[in-house]
Amino acid sequence: MIRPPIFALVVASLALSSPSDAQIATEGAITEAAALDQGRWITLGTSAGPVPSPIRSQPANLLAIEGGNYLVDAGDGVAGQLAKAGLRTGDIDGVFISHLHFDHMAGIMGLLGLRWQTNTREPLRIWGPPGTRETIDGLVASMVPGTTAGYGVPGAEGADPRDTVEVIEIRDGADFEIGTMRVRAVENSHYSFEPGSELDGRFESLSYRFDLPGRSILYTGDTGPSADVDALAQGVDLLVAEMMDVENTISAMRRTMQNVPEQVLQNMERHLSDHHLLPEDVGRMAAAAGAGAVVVTHFMGRERTDPGHAEYLSRIAEHYDGAAVIANDMDEY
């Protein structure tokens, strides 16, 4: 079980940065609406990786429903963020991975290792795109020395780390049920490999929709504008969307990464520009879907202490007239 709603804490954190009354009211509307439905979404980590942030943890979310707790992406530090939510690593029933970038899954190694150390024997189910099994197999192999040494007690036996995880690879169009929850996934536009190429056939980046008895949630993961994601999001109650200030991010990269070759920087600029969402893109997606509310995560840009922060919500509002908020770590919806 997760702790009670933390709306009071959300409002308190907002007050520290002198938000507008409208901003607080919007946060409250989204959170109070969620309290009436089954299932809670907690933004454990809201940073856009991979550069660590002093105020935002790496991308990770908790979907807590009746009968289970599920991580949706699991960036570095997720075990500590779970502790803040009142959960142990052994309380997690499954993980959904959107894509194989390390900022979205670096926390899985810690999760598996800590579950082994705390004697969690129920296998952790991990759903993810092609390449997830190969990745997890490598992580499990790296656990063998530590699990073999154990606690250094002669004669002690420990579980085989291979028995502590179950990987289910899924692709575009996946549609399955977990108890009373329906899960659907589509390939988004975070990768743009040459159509028909070996890499295009080998890898996918996924967006997920979770339909619960009381509400529906669409998690974009990392994506650029995508007609397939728009279609999956139709009528969704809560749209959890990535968003970046690309211009601000590129400027910061050029200031702080002066040792990086120019071609690498140009490739990164192309990736950020083509494979992520701007505020306008989020607004258009939410409007096209008829979404009930929007929560922005995977955020990189001006923070709430900067007057420019409010401009992001204004740019969303140019296209979408529903409730929208930029989440902080540990916000609950």
N, C-alpha and C positions, 0 to 999 in steps of 0.2 A: 504494500500500500504506500502511496506517496502522501506527503504532508498536505495540509489544507492549502487553499489558494493563497498566493502571495501578492495579491493585488495591492495591499497596503504597503508592502515593501517596494513594489514597482513605483507607486505614486511618490513614496519617500525619496527614492533615487532620482526621480524626475525633478522633484522640488530642489534638489541640490544644484541643478543646472538651470533653474529658473525657466521652466517650460511655459508655454502658453496654456490658458485654461482649456482651449480646444484640444490641445495635445493630450492633456490629462483625461479629458472627457472621452476622447477616442480610445485611449488605452483601456479605460474603465468599461466602455461599451463592449469591446472585444472580449475582455476577460470575463465580465459578468454574463455575457451570452454563452461563453464556453461552460460556465458553471451549471447551466441548465441542461447540458447535453452529456452523453457518455463519452469518456475519454478526455485526456488532457495532453497538451503539447507543451513541453518545456524546452526552451532554447538553451541547452547546456553550454554551447559555444557558438558565438555569432561572428567571429572574425572571418575575413576572407584571407585564407592562407596564401603562401606558406610562411611568410615572415611572422614570427611570434609577436604578439601585441601585449603590452603591459596591462591592458584593460579588457581585452576580449580573449576568450579561449578559442582554440581551433574548432572548426565546424563539427557540431554534434547536436543531436536532438533526442529527447525522450518522448515516446508515445506510450502513455500509461493508460491501459484500458482494463476493464473488468476481466480478471483472469490472466493478465500478463503485462510485462514491461518490455518495450522494444526500443532499441536504439535505431535512429535513422541517421546514418553516418556516425563515425566514431573517431574524431580527430584526436591529436595528442592531448593528453591530460583529461580524457573523459572519465577515468576512474575517480579522480578527485572531484570532478563536477558532479558525478553521481552521489558522492558522499554529501555534498552540499544539499542535494535534493532528498537526503535521508535514505538513500539506497546503497546496498552493498553490491559488489560486482556479481555475487551469486544470485541477486534478485533479477538479473536480466535474462529474459527468455529467448531473445533473438536479436539479430542485427540486420538492418537493411543498408546495403552499401550502394551509393548512387554511381560511383565511378572510382577508378583506381588511383587517383591523385593522392599523394601521401597525406596532404593536410586533411583529407576526409576519412582516412583509415589508419593513421599512425597509432591511434590509441588501442587498436585491437590486440597488438602484442602484449601490452600491459594488462588488458582485460583478460586474455587467456592465461597469462602467467599468474596473475593474482587470484583468479578463480581456482587454478590448480593448487596454489599455496594455501588457500582457505578451504580446501577439501570439497569444492563444488564438483560433484561427479555427474550431474545432469549435463549432457552435451549441449553446447551453445550452438544454436542454428544460425547460420549466416547466409542470407540471400544477397546475391550480387551479380553483376554482369559477367560476361565471359572474361576469364583471367582471374576471377576471385579464387577459384580452387587452387590454381598454381601459386597465387600469393599466399594463401593460408597454409598450403603444404610447406612452403618455405619457412613461414613463421613457426609452424609446429616442429619442423626439423631443427630450428634454432633453439627450441626448448629442451631438446634431449639432454645436453650436458647438465643443465641446471636441475632437471627432474631426476636424472640418474643419481647425481650427488645428493639430492634431497636436503635433509637437515644434518647430514653427516652422522647419522645414527646407524651403527652396524646392524644389518639384518632387517632394516625398515624397508617396506615396500610401498611404492607410490603408483598412482594410476599412469597408464601409458598416455602421454599427451595426445596421441592420435585418437584416443577414445573420448576426448573432451570437446570435440567440435564436429559439427556436421555442416557441410557446404552445399547449398542448392543454387546452382547457376541458372539465371533467368535471362531472357532476351526481350526485345521489343515485342509488345503484345501479350506479355505474361498476364494471366488472370487466374487467381487462386484464392482460397479461403483459409483463414486461420481462426477456428472457432466461429464467432459471429462477425468477424471482420473480413471484408473483401479487399484484396490487394490487387491493383493493376499497375502496370509499368509500360512506359513507352520510351523509345530512344529519342533523346533530345539533340540539340545542336551544339553541344560543348566540344565535340570533335568534328573536324571537317576533312577527314581523309579523302583521298581521291576515290570517287565511287567505283566500286568493283575491285579496288586494290586489296592486297593481302591484309593490310592493317584495317581497312574498312570492314572487312568480313570478320576480323578477329576481335575487335573491341567495340564496345558501346558505352555510352553514358546515359543513365536512366533517370527519368522522373517518376515519382510514385504517387498513386492516389489510394487513400485509405478510406473505405466506406464503413462506418460504424453504425450500429443501430440508431444512434441519436444524432450523428453529424458526419460530415465528410471533410477530409483534409487532403489538399494537394501540395506535395513537396516538389519543387522544381529541381532540387539539386543545383548543380552548375549547368547553365544553359544560356544560349543566346535566344533571340526570338524563335519560336518554333510552332508551326501550325499543329503538329501532333500533340504538343503540350497544351495548346489552347483547347483542342478537342477533348483531351482527357479531363481538363479542368471545368468543363461545362457544368454550371449549377452548383459548384463546390461551395461549402459553407466557409471554409478557411483556406486561403491561398498563402502558403509559406514560400516566399520567393527570394531568391538570391538577388543582390543588387550591388553595383559598384560605381564609384565615381572614377571612370576610366582616366579622364584627363588628369585629375588630381593624383591618381595612383602612378601614372606614367611619369609625371613630374617628380614625384617622390623617389621613384626608382632611379631616375637619371641623376638625382642629387646624391643618393646614398650608395649606388652600385657602380661607382666609377671604374672599378676593376673588371667589370663584365664586358666582354667583347661586344662591339656595336651590333653585329649580326644577331647575337643572342637577345639583345635589348629590342631589336626590331621584330624578332619572332615573338617576343613576349607582348609587345605592343599590338601586334596582329591578333594574338590569342585573346588579349583583354578586350579588344574592340569587337571581335567577331563572335566570341564564345561566351559573353556575359551580358547581363541585362542592365540597361540604364534606367533611371527613374521613369522616363517616358514609356519604356518598354514594359515595365511592371504595370503601369497604369493601363496601357492598351490591353495587356493580357487579362488583367482583372476585369476590365469592362467587357471584353469579348466573351469571357467565361460567365459573366453575371455573378461573380464571386460575392459572398456575403461580407467578407472582410479580408484584409491583407496584412500579413506580418512579414516584414523585410528582415532577412538574416543574411549570413555570408556577406557582411557589410564592410566596405573599406571606403572611407571618405572623411568628411568633416564631422567631428563628434558633437554631442549636444552642447558642449561648452562653447562651440563656435557658432556665431549667428548664421553662418551659411548652412548649418544642418537642416534648418526648417525648410530651406529651398527644395530639398529632395522630396519632401512630402507635398509641397506645392506643385512640383513637376508631375508627381503621380496624379494629383487631384485635377490637373488639366485634362486628364483622360478618364478618370474614374471617380465617381462621386460617393463611394462607400467609405467605411472606416479603414484607415491605414495607419500603421505604426512601424517604426524601426526598432527592432527588439534589442535588448541588452542580454548578456548572459544571465541565465536563471529566471528569465521572465516566463510566465505561465499563462497559457491560453486554452 
